[in-house]
Amino acid sequence: MRSINAVEAPAPFRPVPLEVRHLRLVVAIVEEGGLSRAGERLNLTQSALSHQLRQVEESLGVSLFTRAKKRLVLTPAGEELVERARRILADIVDLERDLRERASGYRGKLRLATHCYTLYEWLPPLLKRFYRTHPNVDVEIIADATADPLAALRQGQIDLAIISSHPDEPDVTTFELFRDELLLLVPPSHRFAQRSYVTAKDFTDEHLLLYSAPSDNHFYQSYLARSAAPPRKVTMIKLTEAILSMVRAGLGVTVAARWAVADELRTGRLVGVRIGSEGFFREWSAAVRASQRAVLPHYFADFVDLVARAAAPVRLAVRQSS
């Protein structure tokens, strides 16, 4: 039973968290020159606005305004709050605009990687066209993901992978782009230069120069790895021009896409020989995470379509050589 003389303990002080509406309130008072007009701007009664202002000041433990001849004048603490509040409110406006533009597909970022360094040669002119219609979309090339773009895609390091394989896996969705033909490149003096095509067994006595290791090379794994007699020597050189120079010098042979070495073939510095009687082709596709597909911004589709249309010369060259 409580004593009649017991004194009630004061209720614990619960500070009011500073909210965006409080920042807007103080800024409105300053910009409108008083509580009445600030209340009209914020759709609040003058008494409600005064109550909120008093709550904020009590919670912060500092006065934001003093009265001078019926005018509200900012204290030093109030000046600091208004200065920061204006920056914060401007940032919020920018953030809201950016998020709405992202939701509409007007603004965003597209991080990509390809399965072949040579494809990066396409990007500058292609990006120039893309930026004409999507000036607020940043395209970032993640070259470090070239060795395994699918792994980078699954890990969220990139948003789009241009690949020469077709993973039949539920977590990846692919869109067909184009196909290109790989040729065996030899110098004009090579014994294969006059051949219409070569087969896997013809590589047995050759020094094969590759950009990537055999275990990571699409052609090697798809064609030569099935052969009972692999090339006598395989060297990895991570510089395309160095590989072509060595082939021109008769120090080895290599395999490359027809379109990527068009100048070498046109000038006769190198000869391209078909691989297999029907040719060896790669099927290229664009891959995204399956979880993204339903919410892809429209600029994703525009970029994929642009890549497919940019590859038209590749398809034309394939048809002419088939």
BAROLUM-72913 format. One record per residue (C-alpha): residue number from 1; x, y, z. Coordinates in pm, 1 decimal. Example, Ala and Ser with C-alpha at 12.3 -4.5 7.8 and 13.67 -1.06 7.14 Angstrom:
<recs>
REC     i          X          Y          Z
REC     1     1230.0     -450.0      780.0
REC     2     1367.0     -106.0      714.0
</recs>
This chain:
<recs>
REC     i          X          Y          Z
REC     1        0.0        0.0        0.0
REC     2      140.3      338.1     -104.4
REC     3      206.8      599.3      161.8
REC     4      -10.5      909.3      143.5
REC     5      306.1     1115.5      159.7
REC     6      476.3      928.0     -124.7
REC     7      606.1     1154.6     -399.1
REC     8      544.9     1049.4     -760.6
REC     9      869.3      999.2     -949.4
REC    10      889.4     1222.8    -1257.6
REC    11      821.3     1050.7    -1586.6
REC    12     1143.9      963.3    -1766.4
REC    13     1246.2     1211.6    -2033.5
REC    14     1197.1     1070.9    -2377.5
REC    15     1365.1     1284.5    -2642.8
REC    16     1181.0     1327.7    -2970.4
REC    17     1396.6     1197.5    -3256.6
REC    18     1486.0     1466.7    -3505.2
REC    19     1289.6     1391.1    -3821.5
REC    20     1279.8     1531.0    -4172.5
REC    21      947.6     1702.1    -4094.6
REC    22     1119.3     1892.0    -3811.9
REC    23     1387.9     2014.6    -4051.3
REC    24     1121.8     2126.7    -4298.1
REC    25      936.9     2302.0    -4015.2
REC    26     1235.4     2509.8    -3901.6
REC    27     1335.8     2596.6    -4258.9
REC    28      977.4     2699.1    -4339.8
REC    29      963.7     2932.9    -4039.0
REC    30     1285.7     3102.0    -4153.7
REC    31     1191.6     3124.4    -4521.9
REC    32      830.4     3236.5    -4460.7
REC    33      925.6     3481.8    -4187.4
REC    34      694.9     3357.3    -3914.9
REC    35      474.1     3082.2    -3775.7
REC    36      154.0     3182.9    -3951.7
REC    37      284.1     3170.3    -4309.3
REC    38      500.8     2863.7    -4228.3
REC    39      185.8     2688.0    -4104.3
REC    40        7.9     2765.4    -4431.9
REC    41      304.9     2628.5    -4629.5
REC    42      313.2     2307.7    -4425.8
REC    43      -65.2     2278.5    -4393.5
REC    44      -45.0     2302.2    -4012.6
REC    45     -226.6     2520.9    -3767.7
REC    46      -14.6     2778.0    -3589.0
REC    47      -70.5     2602.8    -3256.6
REC    48       33.7     2264.5    -3399.4
REC    49      344.7     2417.4    -3550.5
REC    50      433.5     2590.5    -3221.9
REC    51      384.7     2263.7    -3035.2
REC    52      616.5     2072.4    -3271.8
REC    53      879.9     2344.2    -3253.1
REC    54      867.1     2339.1    -2872.5
REC    55      901.7     1957.2    -2878.5
REC    56     1213.3     1978.6    -3095.4
REC    57     1374.4     2247.7    -2880.2
REC    58     1300.4     2059.7    -2557.2
REC    59     1429.2     1734.8    -2706.4
REC    60     1751.1     1896.5    -2829.7
REC    61     1789.5     2098.9    -2511.4
REC    62     1855.3     2417.7    -2703.7
REC    63     1654.8     2715.3    -2823.9
REC    64     1639.5     2757.9    -3199.5
REC    65     1464.7     3095.3    -3203.0
REC    66     1439.2     3403.1    -2982.6
REC    67     1167.1     3666.1    -3004.6
REC    68     1270.4     4019.2    -3095.9
REC    69      994.5     4275.9    -3150.5
REC    70      738.2     4005.5    -3233.5
REC    71      980.4     3844.0    -3479.0
REC    72     1145.6     3502.9    -3452.9
REC    73     1522.8     3535.5    -3479.2
REC    74     1751.1     3235.3    -3516.4
REC    75     1990.8     3157.4    -3235.0
REC    76     2341.4     3033.7    -3325.9
REC    77     2215.4     2676.7    -3274.4
REC    78     1919.0     2753.1    -3499.2
REC    79     2146.7     2893.6    -3769.3
REC    80     2354.2     2574.5    -3764.3
REC    81     2043.1     2358.1    -3783.7
REC    82     1899.1     2555.0    -4077.2
REC    83     2229.7     2546.0    -4267.7
REC    84     2256.1     2167.5    -4235.6
REC    85     1883.4     2113.4    -4283.6
REC    86     1891.1     2285.6    -4622.1
REC    87     2172.1     2056.3    -4739.9
REC    88     1993.9     1748.3    -4606.2
REC    89     1660.5     1844.3    -4761.8
REC    90     1829.6     1915.5    -5096.8
REC    91     1996.0     1573.6    -5083.0
REC    92     1660.1     1411.8    -5009.7
REC    93     1502.1     1585.4    -5309.2
REC    94     1789.1     1465.4    -5531.1
REC    95     1762.5     1114.0    -5389.4
REC    96     1386.2     1098.7    -5448.3
REC    97     1433.9     1216.9    -5807.3
REC    98     1713.5      968.4    -5874.0
REC    99     1514.0      677.9    -5731.9
REC   100     1207.7      768.0    -5938.2
REC   101     1423.9      793.1    -6249.5
REC   102     1578.4      455.6    -6170.9
REC   103     1233.8      304.1    -6123.1
REC   104     1130.6      440.1    -6462.9
REC   105     1452.7      317.5    -6628.6
REC   106     1564.3      672.0    -6703.1
REC   107     1870.4      661.9    -6477.3
REC   108     2091.3      379.0    -6354.3
REC   109     2410.2      179.3    -6387.4
REC   110     2495.5     -118.0    -6605.8
REC   111     2802.0     -320.3    -6505.9
REC   112     2911.1     -570.2    -6768.4
REC   113     3182.1     -811.0    -6872.8
REC   114     3233.8    -1030.0    -7179.4
REC   115     3381.9    -1375.3    -7224.6
REC   116     3637.6    -1243.7    -7472.4
REC   117     3870.0     -943.6    -7449.1
REC   118     3838.2     -884.6    -7823.4
REC   119     3471.4     -797.6    -7782.3
REC   120     3571.0     -493.5    -7577.9
REC   121     3690.0     -339.1    -7904.5
REC   122     3323.7     -300.6    -7999.4
REC   123     3226.2     -105.3    -7692.5
REC   124     3349.0      253.3    -7755.7
REC   125     3142.7      312.9    -8073.9
REC   126     2854.5      110.5    -7931.4
REC   127     2852.4      306.3    -7604.7
REC   128     2857.5      632.0    -7796.4
REC   129     2529.5      532.6    -7959.5
REC   130     2385.3      404.0    -7632.0
REC   131     2458.6      729.1    -7448.5
REC   132     2267.0      928.3    -7709.7
REC   133     1941.8      772.6    -7591.1
REC   134     2045.8      695.8    -7231.2
REC   135     2265.0      985.3    -7115.4
REC   136     2189.2      916.6    -6747.4
REC   137     2291.5      550.7    -6749.6
REC   138     2649.4      474.2    -6648.4
REC   139     2799.6      170.2    -6823.0
REC   140     3088.1       23.1    -6626.4
REC   141     3314.2     -241.7    -6783.7
REC   142     3441.6     -489.1    -6525.1
REC   143     3741.4     -628.8    -6714.8
REC   144     3854.8     -834.2    -6413.8
REC   145     3544.4    -1051.4    -6461.1
REC   146     3638.7    -1151.8    -6818.6
REC   147     3787.9    -1485.0    -6709.8
REC   148     3455.5    -1598.3    -6560.1
REC   149     3172.2    -1350.5    -6622.4
REC   150     2904.4    -1598.9    -6512.8
REC   151     3061.1    -1633.0    -6169.2
REC   152     3081.3    -1253.9    -6143.2
REC   153     2716.3    -1230.6    -6248.5
REC   154     2604.2    -1478.2    -5983.1
REC   155     2806.1    -1297.5    -5716.3
REC   156     2645.6     -964.4    -5804.5
REC   157     2970.3     -807.7    -5927.7
REC   158     2818.5     -739.3    -6271.9
REC   159     2464.2     -698.1    -6405.9
REC   160     2513.7     -831.8    -6759.4
REC   161     2746.1    -1099.3    -6899.4
REC   162     2811.2    -1145.2    -7271.0
REC   163     2904.7    -1511.2    -7296.8
REC   164     2980.5    -1777.5    -7556.7
REC   165     2813.2    -2055.5    -7360.8
REC   166     2452.6    -2137.0    -7282.3
REC   167     2416.1    -2239.8    -6919.3
REC   168     2102.2    -2444.1    -6868.4
REC   169     2065.0    -2335.1    -6507.9
REC   170     1763.2    -2181.6    -6334.2
REC   171     1951.3    -1889.9    -6179.2
REC   172     2061.0    -1745.2    -6517.9
REC   173     1846.7    -1610.0    -6802.0
REC   174     2005.2    -1567.0    -7145.4
REC   175     1911.1    -1370.6    -7458.1
REC   176     2046.0    -1473.5    -7800.3
REC   177     2283.3    -1224.9    -7962.8
REC   178     2479.5    -1365.5    -8258.5
REC   179     2719.5    -1637.2    -8362.8
REC   180     3069.4    -1607.5    -8501.7
REC   181     3311.6    -1845.5    -8671.5
REC   182     3653.6    -1934.0    -8532.0
REC   183     3937.1    -1992.1    -8778.4
REC   184     4281.0    -2146.6    -8749.8
REC   185     4529.4    -1866.6    -8828.5
REC   186     4855.5    -1955.0    -9001.9
REC   187     5117.0    -1759.3    -9201.5
REC   188     5087.9    -1779.6    -9584.0
REC   189     5387.2    -2015.9    -9594.5
REC   190     5231.2    -2269.6    -9356.3
REC   191     5146.2    -2619.1    -9479.7
REC   192     4779.1    -2563.5    -9394.4
REC   193     4750.6    -2233.0    -9583.4
REC   194     4603.9    -2401.9    -9890.8
REC   195     4376.0    -2637.3    -9702.3
REC   196     3998.4    -2584.7    -9714.3
REC   197     3966.3    -2698.2    -9353.8
REC   198     4152.2    -2874.7    -9071.8
REC   199     4041.0    -3127.3    -8811.8
REC   200     4142.1    -3188.6    -8451.1
REC   201     4414.3    -3435.5    -8544.9
REC   202     4584.4    -3169.1    -8759.8
REC   203     4672.0    -2977.4    -8441.6
REC   204     4883.5    -3266.4    -8312.4
REC   205     5217.0    -3135.5    -8445.3
REC   206     5141.6    -2767.3    -8393.7
REC   207     5246.0    -2511.1    -8133.7
REC   208     4912.1    -2359.9    -8035.7
REC   209     4911.3    -2004.2    -7899.3
REC   210     4613.1    -1916.6    -7680.0
REC   211     4504.0    -1605.4    -7494.7
REC   212     4368.1    -1808.4    -7203.0
REC   213     4468.8    -2135.6    -7041.9
REC   214     4337.1    -2451.4    -7212.0
REC   215     4116.0    -2521.9    -6910.6
REC   216     3944.5    -2184.3    -6958.6
REC   217     3950.9    -2171.1    -7337.6
REC   218     3613.4    -2234.4    -7503.0
REC   219     3759.1    -2366.5    -7829.4
REC   220     4009.6    -2594.9    -7661.0
REC   221     3751.1    -2745.9    -7427.8
REC   222     3479.2    -2775.0    -7693.5
REC   223     3695.6    -2911.1    -7976.5
REC   224     4052.8    -3015.5    -7896.3
REC   225     3994.5    -3164.1    -7550.9
REC   226     3791.7    -3438.9    -7715.7
REC   227     4083.1    -3534.8    -7938.4
REC   228     4300.6    -3832.0    -7844.9
REC   229     4613.3    -3641.1    -7954.9
REC   230     4636.8    -3282.1    -7824.6
REC   231     4873.2    -3020.7    -7975.7
REC   232     5240.4    -3090.5    -7908.6
REC   233     5273.9    -2757.9    -7729.1
REC   234     5032.0    -2497.1    -7594.6
REC   235     5147.1    -2152.3    -7482.9
REC   236     4930.7    -1891.5    -7317.0
REC   237     5003.7    -1528.4    -7408.6
REC   238     4769.5    -1265.0    -7268.3
REC   239     4823.8    -1015.3    -7548.4
REC   240     4641.0    -1058.5    -7876.9
REC   241     4884.8     -855.2    -8086.7
REC   242     5178.0    -1056.8    -7952.7
REC   243     5004.4    -1380.3    -8054.2
REC   244     4937.5    -1251.4    -8406.5
REC   245     5298.1    -1132.7    -8440.3
REC   246     5426.8    -1476.9    -8342.5
REC   247     5195.0    -1645.7    -8591.3
REC   248     5311.0    -1408.7    -8867.6
REC   249     5669.5    -1502.9    -8776.8
REC   250     5590.1    -1874.5    -8807.9
REC   251     5638.1    -1942.9    -8436.0
REC   252     5299.9    -2101.4    -8383.8
REC   253     4933.7    -2103.6    -8485.2
REC   254     4627.5    -1965.5    -8313.2
REC   255     4249.5    -1963.4    -8331.1
REC   256     4047.1    -1642.4    -8355.5
REC   257     3710.3    -1512.6    -8467.6
REC   258     3692.7    -1427.3    -8836.9
REC   259     3561.3    -1074.0    -8770.5
REC   260     3833.6    -1002.1    -8513.5
REC   261     4116.4    -1063.5    -8763.0
REC   262     3947.2     -928.4    -9075.6
REC   263     4236.8     -687.5    -9147.7
REC   264     4496.4     -965.7    -9117.5
REC   265     4301.1    -1179.6    -9363.3
REC   266     4227.0     -893.5    -9603.9
REC   267     4592.3     -789.2    -9630.0
REC   268     4713.8    -1148.3    -9660.0
REC   269     4943.4    -1123.3    -9359.0
REC   270     4765.3    -1430.1    -9220.9
REC   271     4551.0    -1704.0    -9367.7
REC   272     4233.3    -1826.1    -9200.9
REC   273     4152.0    -2196.2    -9235.5
REC   274     3811.7    -2333.8    -9139.6
REC   275     3799.6    -2575.2    -8847.4
REC   276     3602.7    -2880.9    -8950.1
REC   277     3426.9    -2921.3    -9282.5
REC   278     3124.1    -2724.5    -9158.2
REC   279     3323.2    -2468.9    -8960.2
REC   280     3341.7    -2411.3    -8585.7
REC   281     3101.3    -2150.7    -8449.3
REC   282     3038.1    -1987.2    -8113.9
REC   283     2688.5    -1888.0    -8005.3
REC   284     2693.2    -1560.3    -7811.9
REC   285     2425.9    -1455.5    -7567.4
REC   286     2360.8    -1195.2    -7299.5
REC   287     2302.3    -1331.1    -6950.2
REC   288     2137.3    -1178.3    -6645.0
REC   289     2044.3    -1322.1    -6309.1
REC   290     1703.1    -1487.8    -6333.3
REC   291     1593.6    -1297.4    -6024.3
REC   292     1653.6     -971.1    -6216.4
REC   293     1449.8    -1055.5    -6522.7
REC   294     1112.8     -930.9    -6397.1
REC   295     1253.2     -596.0    -6283.8
REC   296     1509.2     -516.8    -6553.7
REC   297     1512.2     -146.8    -6648.5
REC   298     1427.2      -89.8    -7012.5
REC   299     1783.6       28.2    -7084.8
REC   300     1902.0     -332.5    -7032.3
REC   301     1691.2     -448.5    -7325.2
REC   302     1803.1     -148.4    -7531.8
REC   303     2169.2     -229.0    -7466.8
REC   304     2126.7     -598.8    -7554.2
REC   305     1942.7     -503.2    -7873.5
REC   306     2219.5     -258.9    -7962.2
REC   307     2485.4     -530.6    -7919.8
REC   308     2284.2     -769.0    -8137.7
REC   309     2243.0     -506.4    -8410.7
REC   310     2610.2     -407.3    -8387.9
REC   311     2695.3     -772.0    -8454.8
REC   312     2520.1     -765.1    -8792.7
REC   313     2857.6     -757.4    -8981.5
REC   314     2956.8    -1070.4    -8790.6
REC   315     2644.0    -1254.7    -8902.4
REC   316     2691.6    -1129.4    -9257.7
REC   317     3052.5    -1253.6    -9266.0
REC   318     2942.0    -1591.4    -9133.6
REC   319     2675.2    -1628.3    -9401.0
REC   320     2919.8    -1531.5    -9674.6
REC   321     3173.9    -1787.9    -9555.6
REC   322     2926.1    -2070.7    -9502.2
</recs>
